[in-house]
């Protein structure tokens, strides 16, 4: 019998869970291992299984002084790409992925960030991407955004995959890893909790996200299904 498909989820922040993305992965028969970085060390690359998912966080990519796991996590991302392990990095994970490979993150971007539902435009390069190709066929996708910081310079050799008018680096690929600035995992309820943490009006944002959730959740499900497909291919090839 084929072996089980397994993936590791790295969670930097207790306020930023895997939310419904975990349900979508589990429903595709992926066995998940969670690594909460406030409780456990960054794992070794040999323990990741068939894939790696790095979540977001309320800290910045430049907070090494207060979060000692940042540099080890960046080294793990490089090792995962060297091992050709499918990797999906979200928001803070996306920013750390960029810096791990020589890109630049601007903390507290002067444009003010994005908070709510926004359409991202896929580039032609995304049409052939094994993770994002099905989404890119639509031309644009509605996504959940919650960020103040942004990748302002992509790593050398990275492929730009998606943009919004204010933030051109919404998604990029470097080797086996894809970073996305948006939150494919976030439900309207989670977005509301983040608004509360920021001191914003949670009820208004939650209501707005529910109004857009048919499209936003479709984007997340399609991304999860494509990621599962990559994990399954790696498992079968092992």
C-alpha positions in Angstrom: 0.0 0.0 0.0 1.2 3.6 -0.6 2.5 5.3 2.4 0.5 8.1 4.1 0.9 11.7 2.9 2.3 13.9 5.7 3.0 17.6 6.1 4.4 19.9 8.8 2.7 23.1 9.7 4.9 25.7 11.4 2.9 28.2 13.5 4.9 31.3 14.7 2.0 32.9 16.6 -0.9 31.5 18.7 -3.1 34.2 17.3 -2.6 33.0 13.7 -3.8 29.4 13.4 -4.1 27.2 10.4 -7.9 27.8 10.6 -9.9 26.2 7.8 -6.8 25.4 5.7 -6.1 22.5 8.1 -9.6 21.1 7.5 -9.1 21.3 3.7 -5.8 19.5 3.9 -7.2 16.8 6.3 -10.2 16.2 4.1 -7.7 15.4 1.3 -6.2 12.7 3.6 -3.0 14.6 4.5 -1.7 13.8 8.0 -0.7 17.1 9.7 2.0 17.7 12.4 1.8 21.2 14.0 4.9 22.9 15.4 4.0 25.9 17.6 7.2 28.0 17.7 6.4 29.5 21.2 6.6 25.9 22.5 8.9 24.0 20.3 12.1 24.4 18.3 12.2 24.8 14.5 12.3 21.1 13.2 14.9 19.5 11.1 14.3 19.3 7.3 14.4 15.5 7.5 11.3 15.5 9.8 9.0 17.5 7.6 7.4 14.7 5.6 6.1 15.5 2.2 5.5 19.2 2.6 5.9 22.3 4.7 3.4 25.0 5.5 4.5 28.2 7.3 1.8 30.4 8.7 1.7 34.1 9.5 2.2 36.1 12.7 1.8 39.4 14.4 5.6 39.9 14.7 7.7 41.2 11.8 10.3 39.4 9.7 12.9 41.7 11.4 12.1 40.8 15.0 15.0 38.5 15.5 15.9 40.1 18.8 12.7 38.9 20.4 12.0 35.8 18.3 15.1 33.6 18.2 13.4 31.1 15.8 13.4 33.5 12.9 16.9 32.8 11.6 16.5 29.0 12.1 13.2 29.1 10.3 14.8 30.9 7.3 17.5 28.3 7.2 14.9 25.5 7.2 13.1 27.1 4.2 16.4 27.1 2.3 17.0 23.5 3.3 13.4 22.5 2.2 14.0 24.1 -1.2 17.3 22.3 -1.6 15.5 19.1 -0.8 12.8 20.0 -3.3 10.1 19.7 -0.6 6.8 21.5 -1.6 6.6 24.5 0.6 3.8 27.1 1.0 4.6 30.2 3.1 1.8 32.6 4.1 2.1 36.3 5.0 4.9 36.4 7.6 6.1 33.1 6.1 6.0 34.7 2.7 8.1 37.6 3.9 10.6 35.3 5.7 10.9 33.2 2.6 11.8 36.3 0.5 14.5 37.3 3.0 15.9 33.8 3.3 16.7 33.9 -0.4 18.0 37.4 -0.6 14.9 39.5 -1.0 13.8 42.6 1.0 10.8 43.2 3.4 9.7 46.7 4.3 8.2 46.7 7.8 5.3 49.1 8.3 5.0 49.8 4.6 4.0 53.4 4.0 1.0 52.4 1.9 -0.6 51.1 5.1 -1.1 47.5 4.2 -4.3 45.7 3.2 -7.0 44.5 5.5 -10.1 42.8 4.2 -11.0 41.1 0.9 -9.0 42.2 -2.2 -8.7 40.9 -5.8 -5.2 39.7 -6.7 -4.2 39.6 -10.4 -2.3 36.6 -11.6 0.7 37.0 -13.9 1.1 34.9 -17.0 4.0 33.1 -15.2 1.4 31.7 -12.8 -0.5 29.8 -15.5 2.2 27.1 -15.6 2.8 27.1 -11.9 2.0 23.6 -10.4 0.5 25.2 -7.3 -1.3 28.3 -8.6 -2.0 27.4 -12.3 -5.7 26.5 -11.7 -6.3 29.8 -9.9 -4.4 31.8 -12.5 -6.8 30.6 -15.2 -9.3 32.9 -13.7 -7.1 36.0 -14.2 -8.0 37.4 -10.8 -9.0 35.8 -7.4 -10.6 37.3 -4.3 -8.4 36.8 -1.2 -8.3 37.7 2.4 -5.5 40.2 3.3 -4.2 41.2 6.7 -0.7 42.8 6.6 1.2 46.0 7.4 4.6 44.7 6.1 5.4 43.7 2.5 8.0 42.1 0.3 9.4 45.1 -1.7 12.3 43.3 -3.5 12.0 39.7 -4.6 14.9 37.3 -4.2 17.2 36.9 -7.2 15.8 34.4 -9.7 12.4 34.3 -8.0 9.3 34.2 -10.3 6.7 36.9 -9.6 3.2 35.3 -9.7 0.5 37.7 -8.5 0.0 41.4 -7.6 -2.4 44.0 -6.3 -2.3 47.7 -7.3 -0.4 48.7 -4.1 1.6 45.5 -3.6 3.2 43.9 -6.7 4.7 40.9 -4.8 1.6 39.1 -3.7 2.9 35.7 -4.7 6.3 34.4 -5.9 8.1 31.1 -6.4 11.6 30.1 -5.6 12.4 26.5 -6.4 9.9 24.2 -4.6 8.5 27.0 -2.4 5.7 29.5 -3.0 5.1 32.6 -0.8 1.7 34.3 -0.7 1.1 37.6 1.0 -2.6 36.9 1.4 -4.3 34.5 3.8 -5.9 31.5 2.1 -6.6 29.9 5.5 -8.5 32.8 7.1 -12.2 32.6 7.8 -14.3 35.7 8.4 -14.3 34.9 12.1 -10.5 34.8 12.2 -10.3 38.0 10.3 -12.6 39.6 12.9 -10.3 38.4 15.7 -7.3 40.0 14.0 -9.2 43.3 13.6 -9.9 43.2 17.4 -6.2 42.7 18.1 -5.4 45.7 15.9 -8.0 47.8 17.7 -10.2 48.0 14.6 -13.9 47.5 14.2 -14.2 43.7 14.1 -18.0 43.5 13.4 -17.7 45.6 10.2 -14.8 43.6 8.8 -16.4 40.3 9.7 -19.6 41.3 7.9 -17.6 42.4 4.9 -15.7 39.2 4.8 -18.8 37.1 5.0 -20.2 39.0 2.0 -17.1 38.0 0.0 -16.6 34.5 1.5 -17.9 32.5 -1.4 -15.1 33.7 -3.6 -12.5 34.0 -0.8 -13.1 30.4 0.4 -13.0 29.1 -3.1 -9.5 30.5 -3.6 -8.4 28.9 -0.4 -9.9 25.5 -1.2 -8.4 25.4 -4.7 -5.0 26.3 -3.3 -5.3 23.7 -0.6 -6.3 21.0 -3.2 -3.3 21.9 -5.4 -1.0 21.8 -2.4 -2.3 18.4 -1.5 -1.7 17.2 -5.1 1.9 18.3 -4.8 2.3 16.4 -1.5 0.7 13.3 -2.9 3.1 13.4 -5.9 6.1 13.6 -3.6 4.8 10.8 -1.4 4.3 8.5 -4.4 7.7 9.3 -5.8 9.4 8.5 -2.4 
